Structures are given as structure tokens and as C-alpha cells.
Amino acid sequence: MAITRRALVRGLGAGILGAGALTGCGRGRGAGPTQPPPTAQALEEPDTPLAIGQIGATYGRMAAFEEAISVSLEEARIDVNARWDGLFGHEVTLLDRHVMQEPGEDLTGVIEELAGAGATCLITSIDEESLIAAMPAIVEAGLAVIDVFTSGMSVRAAEVQTANLLMRLAPDDRILAAQYSQIALGTDSADGGTPGTVAFLSEDTAQGRSLLQELELYLNPRSGRIVSEQFYPVGDLGDIGARVKAVLKEPPALLVLNGGQESAPFLSALYAATLDEDGRPTIQIPARLSPAATVDYSQLPVAEELLPECLTSATGYQPGGEITDEHEAMMLNRSSDFLRTGFAYSQQGYDAFTMACLAAQHALSVTGTALAAAVPAILTGSEACTDYETCRRVMRTALETQDRATVAYEGRMGKLELGPLSDARIGELREYSWSAAHALEGGAATSFEAAG
């Protein structure tokens, strides 16, 4: 349903013409023909609705976050349209969500259908391989892409042509590898393995391979090293005992577990293998867990199989700033299940939709290229704001006087800036720990900034 537009340009053309006529009257005989003054193109909102497509997935490491991302996008749409009167006098359309059921699906037809329905922006939460495979169709359709999920550097390989249309909101593997490596390099050998040594255990995915490569690139010049690397099929660790032995062959300063909830049984087995005859651990190996493994295990059936205190040396993370009361209430109003499953990536979903709308307001355009160019700009402008209406009001108020104003949107994720490749350069992530009974604790936000 269309929403009444506000008139933003008031008599600019008439004023210019009037000034020109008065100048002409003041000339004497023989002064020659008058030249009309140059006219600037009026700044005004286009009478064009914005349509946004969305693609998610229910397999692999994305499955745990699909519902939260989908709900957050829908809630952002409701806020922009019902609470804050849409954009350019129209409701912003969120097209039906396409959900991938298995890896390898060809998304070409889906993207063509979204573009045919008027989409100029696409919000994705799919794996690296699928995003790379979809980029040719995305570029052909001219869609700006805001990806809320991927971190793998394979997406930024030279052979992946994105035409500057792709933006990513989560910290990439270079940022994660630098953080993990600094922890390993800063450990005390009296408590665990040799400082700078890392054991790496990951699902066999493009993202897992990317993270290992970035760890090596950071550690090797600094006298660190990977002491063991193991890959396994998604969700299936196989022989846990054998994998524990591989890690303990040369105990590391840090264990990086880049998988899902299978991480907890592995840590329980690892902990058991370090206990002496009195039940005390002979070595402490700190572990870093991925977002898919950062859950409250005390509420899951697997808790009965876990040894007490087996997770107390582990730290998990989720991208984004602290969960605000407003965001938590929004999500729980849709489903109390989020108390159990958590809110990971829901902030990114909400902000991705909002950022697309603010980018259109900044650019006064809904084309994909204009949106892609404007998204980084609305994060670093002069006027700080934390919601769609406040940010939009700043820009529209300036527009009423034929001026431009820039905003620095700091939304549900907290502070965010994009770097030269339009990946997250500055941002926040939450860190979690576990109690002796495997309950998830913490959630305080820490900042990150990409090197260089």
C-alpha cells in the first residue's frame, strides 16, 4: 500500500527564474543578450519502491541460525513500514525467502526470479561455496548483496568477480585468525603447550580451510605454528578418541574448534584424557569455539554425557554487540525458543535490512550499484543515530532545504565500519564461557579492528 509522500522541493525553479529576470531588467541598451544562470539538479526522493530479496539455508553450520535471521529480517521490515512509514512514500518489500535445503543448489534461477520481481538488493546467509557460485548471476542482475554470515576469505579471491556489489557484516577469517593467534602467542607454557602452538579441528568446508590458512599466515612469521590439523565431515567427528590422541601428541597452547555442537563431546573426551588418578587435569588447554558451538549445553540432552567442568577452559563467540533488552524482547515476542537457541546473527539480519533502506535514502536511488556504494557511507557519516527513523530524519531534514546530511548508523550490531573490500573492518563480537554444569555464561561485547 502506497504511503503519502512529502513535498521536498519548494519553489527552487521559480526562485532561479525570478533571479534571472531581475538581472536582465538591470541591463542598459547595448548590453547584449543575457545568459541564463546555470541550474542545479534538484535533490528529491524518487517515486520508486525498494524491493529486497533474501536467501538462507537449513544445512551445515547455517542451519542453527536460519530461524533467527529470518525472524529478524521480518521484524525489521515491520519496523520500517508499520512503525516508520516506509521509504520514498512506499512500503519496502521483503520478497519471499528462498531457503537452500542442501549444498550445491544452483541459485541462478532464484536470482533471476528475484530480479524479475523488482529486487535490487539481496540479503544472504549461505555458505562461502554457494555465495561464490551465485556471484555471476548476482552481478548480471545488478543486485547489491549484504551477506550476514560468511567469514571465509575464498569469497574475496581474485577470480571471484563481485563488481563491488558484495558487503559482509560478520568478522572475516583474517580477523578471527589474528585474535586466536594472539591468544596462543601470549600463553604461559607452565599451564599448557608451547606458546604460539595451535591445534586446529574443523569441519571440512571452504571456511574451515580459509581459517586454517589465515592462522598459518599469522603464526608462521611470529614463530608460531599449527601442531595438528584435522578436518571432518560436517557434524560428524568420527572416532573422537583418535582425534583426542592427535591433539595430545603435542599439547598446544590453544585449541581451535571450528565446528558445531559436536565440539562439546570432543572437549569432554579431551578433558577425560588429561585427568590423573585423582581426577585432576594434568594440563590445561584453552579452546576457542565457533558461533555454531556457542550454545547452552546444560539445556541439551548431550549434557548428561559431558563430564563436569569439561567446558570451563573454552570460550565461544558470536558476532555483534551485546544483546539489548529491545532486541531480546523483539525476538522472544516471536518465539520463546530463542531463549534456548540464542540470538546469533539476528542483529546482522535486522541491521542488513535497515542499512539497505538507509543506503537508498542516502543515495536517493534504489539501484543495486547505488545501494552498494551507499552502505559503507551510512556507517561513517557525521550524525550518529541508532535506528531507521532517526537516521532518515537527519537526511530528509537536510533534503528539505536542498542540502545533504550524512549519518553514522550504529544499530543492533553496535559499531560497524566496512573496509576497502566492503568486509567488516571495525565491529564487535560477544564472548561466552561455560559453567561447571555446562551453562552458557557471559555475552559481554569486545571490539575488533582489521589490521592495516
Backbone hydrogen bonds, N-H to C=O, Kabsch-Sander energy under -0.5 kcal/mol:
donor,donor_aa,acceptor,acceptor_aa,energy
3,I,89,G,-3.2
10,R,8,L,-0.6
11,G,9,V,-0.7
15,G,11,G,-2.2
16,I,12,L,-1.9
17,L,13,G,-2.3
18,G,14,A,-2.5
19,A,15,G,-2.0
20,G,16,I,-2.0
21,A,17,L,-2.2
22,L,18,G,-2.0
23,T,19,A,-1.8
24,G,20,G,-1.8
25,C,21,A,-1.6
26,G,22,L,-0.9
26,G,23,T,-0.6
27,R,24,G,-1.4
31,A,28,G,-1.4
44,E,42,A,-0.6
48,T,46,P,-1.4
52,I,93,T,-3.1
53,G,121,C,-3.1
55,I,123,I,-2.1
56,G,98,H,-2.6
58,T,100,M,-2.5
62,M,59,Y,-1.1
63,A,59,Y,-0.6
63,A,60,G,-1.1
65,F,62,M,-1.8
66,E,62,M,-0.9
66,E,63,A,-0.7
69,I,65,F,-2.4
70,S,66,E,-2.5
71,V,67,E,-2.5
72,S,68,A,-2.2
73,L,69,I,-2.1
74,E,70,S,-1.8
75,E,71,V,-2.5
76,A,72,S,-2.1
77,R,73,L,-2.2
78,I,74,E,-2.2
79,D,75,E,-2.4
80,V,76,A,-2.7
81,N,77,R,-2.3
82,A,78,I,-2.3
83,R,78,I,-1.2
83,R,79,D,-0.8
84,W,79,D,-1.5
85,D,81,N,-0.8
86,G,80,V,-2.8
87,L,90,H,-2.9
90,H,87,L,-1.8
93,T,50,L,-2.4
95,L,52,I,-2.7
95,L,93,T,-0.7
98,H,54,Q,-2.3
99,V,97,R,-0.6
100,M,56,G,-3.0
100,M,98,H,-0.6
105,E,102,E,-0.9
107,L,105,E,-0.6
111,I,107,L,-2.6
112,E,108,T,-2.3
113,E,109,G,-2.2
114,L,110,V,-2.3
115,A,111,I,-2.6
116,G,112,E,-2.3
117,A,113,E,-1.4
118,G,115,A,-1.5
119,A,114,L,-2.3
120,T,51,A,-1.9
121,C,51,A,-1.0
122,L,144,A,-3.2
123,I,53,G,-2.3
124,T,122,L,-0.5
124,T,146,I,-1.6
125,S,55,I,-2.0
131,L,127,D,-2.2
132,I,128,E,-2.6
133,A,129,E,-2.2
134,A,130,S,-1.6
135,M,131,L,-1.0
135,M,132,I,-0.7
138,I,134,A,-2.1
139,V,135,M,-3.1
140,E,136,P,-2.3
141,A,137,A,-1.9
142,G,138,I,-1.0
142,G,139,V,-0.6
143,L,138,I,-1.9
144,A,120,T,-2.5
145,V,165,L,-3.1
146,I,122,L,-2.6
146,I,144,A,-0.5
147,D,145,V,-0.6
147,D,167,M,-3.3
148,V,124,T,-2.5
155,V,152,G,-0.9
156,R,153,M,-1.4
157,A,154,S,-1.5
160,V,157,A,-1.8
161,Q,159,E,-0.9
162,T,160,V,-0.7
165,L,162,T,-2.1
167,M,145,V,-2.7
168,R,422,S,-2.4
169,L,147,D,-2.3
173,D,151,S,-2.6
176,L,172,D,-2.0
177,A,173,D,-2.8
178,A,174,R,-2.0
179,Q,175,I,-1.9
180,Y,176,L,-2.7
181,S,177,A,-2.7
182,Q,178,A,-2.2
183,I,179,Q,-1.7
184,A,180,Y,-2.3
185,L,181,S,-2.8
186,G,182,Q,-1.2
187,T,184,A,-1.1
189,S,187,T,-0.6
191,D,188,D,-1.9
192,G,188,D,-0.9
193,G,252,P,-1.3
194,T,251,P,-0.6
196,G,184,A,-2.4
197,T,194,T,-1.8
198,V,225,R,-1.9
199,A,254,L,-2.4
200,F,228,S,-3.1
201,L,256,V,-2.6
202,S,230,Q,-2.5
203,E,258,N,-1.9
204,D,232,Y,-2.6
205,T,203,E,-1.7
209,R,205,T,-2.4
210,S,206,A,-2.1
211,L,207,Q,-2.6
212,L,208,G,-2.0
213,Q,209,R,-2.1
214,E,210,S,-2.4
215,L,211,L,-2.2
216,E,212,L,-2.3
217,L,213,Q,-2.4
218,Y,214,E,-1.6
219,L,215,L,-3.1
220,N,216,E,-2.2
222,R,219,L,-1.8
223,S,220,N,-1.2
224,G,219,L,-2.5
225,R,196,G,-2.2
227,V,198,V,-2.3
227,V,225,R,-0.6
228,S,198,V,-1.0
230,Q,200,F,-2.3
232,Y,202,S,-1.6
236,D,233,P,-2.5
240,I,238,G,-1.3
243,R,239,D,-1.7
244,V,240,I,-2.5
245,K,241,G,-2.1
246,A,242,A,-1.8
247,V,243,R,-1.6
248,L,244,V,-2.4
249,K,245,K,-1.1
250,E,247,V,-0.7
253,A,194,T,-0.5
253,A,197,T,-1.1
254,L,197,T,-1.2
255,L,286,P,-2.5
256,V,199,A,-3.0
256,V,254,L,-0.5
257,L,255,L,-0.6
257,L,288,R,-2.8
258,N,201,L,-2.9
258,N,256,V,-0.7
259,G,257,L,-0.8
263,S,260,G,-2.0
264,A,261,Q,-1.1
266,F,262,E,-1.4
267,L,263,S,-2.4
268,S,264,A,-2.2
269,A,265,P,-2.1
270,L,266,F,-2.6
271,Y,267,L,-2.5
272,A,268,S,-2.2
273,A,269,A,-1.9
274,T,270,L,-0.7
274,T,271,Y,-1.1
275,L,272,A,-1.1
276,D,280,R,-2.6
279,G,276,D,-2.1
282,T,274,T,-3.2
284,Q,191,D,-1.9
285,I,283,I,-0.6
287,A,313,S,-1.9
288,R,255,L,-2.6
289,L,315,T,-2.8
290,S,257,L,-1.0
293,A,290,S,-1.1
294,T,290,S,-0.6
294,T,291,P,-1.0
295,V,293,A,-1.6
296,D,340,R,-0.5
297,Y,295,V,-1.2
297,Y,438,H,-0.7
298,S,438,H,-1.4
299,Q,296,D,-1.4
300,L,297,Y,-1.6
303,A,300,L,-1.9
304,E,301,P,-1.4
305,E,302,V,-1.8
306,L,302,V,-0.6
306,L,303,A,-1.0
309,E,436,A,-2.2
310,C,307,L,-1.8
312,T,309,E,-1.1
314,A,311,L,-1.8
315,T,287,A,-2.1
316,G,432,Y,-2.2
317,Y,289,L,-0.7
318,Q,430,R,-1.9
320,G,428,E,-2.8
321,G,413,M,-1.4
324,T,322,E,-0.6
328,E,324,T,-2.6
329,A,325,D,-2.6
330,M,326,E,-2.0
331,M,327,H,-2.2
332,L,328,E,-2.8
333,N,329,A,-1.8
334,R,330,M,-0.6
334,R,331,M,-1.1
335,S,331,M,-1.7
338,F,335,S,-1.2
339,L,336,S,-1.8
340,R,337,D,-1.5
341,T,337,D,-2.5
342,G,338,F,-2.1
345,Y,319,P,-0.5
346,S,343,F,-2.2
347,Q,343,F,-0.6
349,G,345,Y,-1.8
350,Y,346,S,-2.4
351,D,347,Q,-2.6
352,A,348,Q,-2.5
353,F,349,G,-1.6
354,T,350,Y,-2.0
355,M,351,D,-3.3
356,A,352,A,-1.9
357,C,353,F,-1.7
358,L,354,T,-2.5
359,A,355,M,-2.6
360,A,356,A,-1.8
361,Q,357,C,-2.0
362,H,358,L,-2.6
363,A,359,A,-2.6
364,L,360,A,-1.8
365,S,360,A,-1.4
371,L,367,T,-2.3
372,A,368,G,-2.4
373,A,369,T,-1.8
374,A,370,A,-1.6
375,V,371,L,-2.1
377,A,373,A,-0.5
378,I,374,A,-1.9
379,L,376,P,-1.0
380,T,377,A,-1.2
381,G,407,V,-2.0
383,E,406,T,-1.7
384,A,382,S,-0.6
385,C,408,A,-1.7
391,C,387,D,-2.2
392,R,388,Y,-2.9
393,R,389,E,-2.5
394,V,390,T,-1.6
395,M,391,C,-1.6
396,R,392,R,-2.8
397,T,393,R,-2.6
398,A,394,V,-1.5
399,L,395,M,-1.7
400,E,396,R,-1.6
401,T,397,T,-0.5
401,T,398,A,-1.2
402,Q,399,L,-2.0
403,D,398,A,-2.3
408,A,383,E,-2.8
409,Y,378,I,-3.1
409,Y,407,V,-0.5
410,E,385,C,-2.6
414,G,411,G,-1.2
417,E,426,I,-2.2
419,G,423,D,-3.2
422,S,419,G,-2.0
424,A,168,R,-0.6
424,A,170,A,-0.5
425,R,417,E,-3.4
426,I,417,E,-1.6
427,G,448,F,-2.0
429,L,446,T,-2.5
430,R,318,Q,-3.3
431,E,444,A,-2.2
432,Y,316,G,-2.7
433,S,441,E,-2.3
435,S,439,A,-2.1
438,H,435,S,-2.1
441,E,433,S,-3.1
443,G,431,E,-2.4
444,A,431,E,-0.6
446,T,429,L,-3.0
448,F,427,G,-2.5
450,A,425,R,-2.9
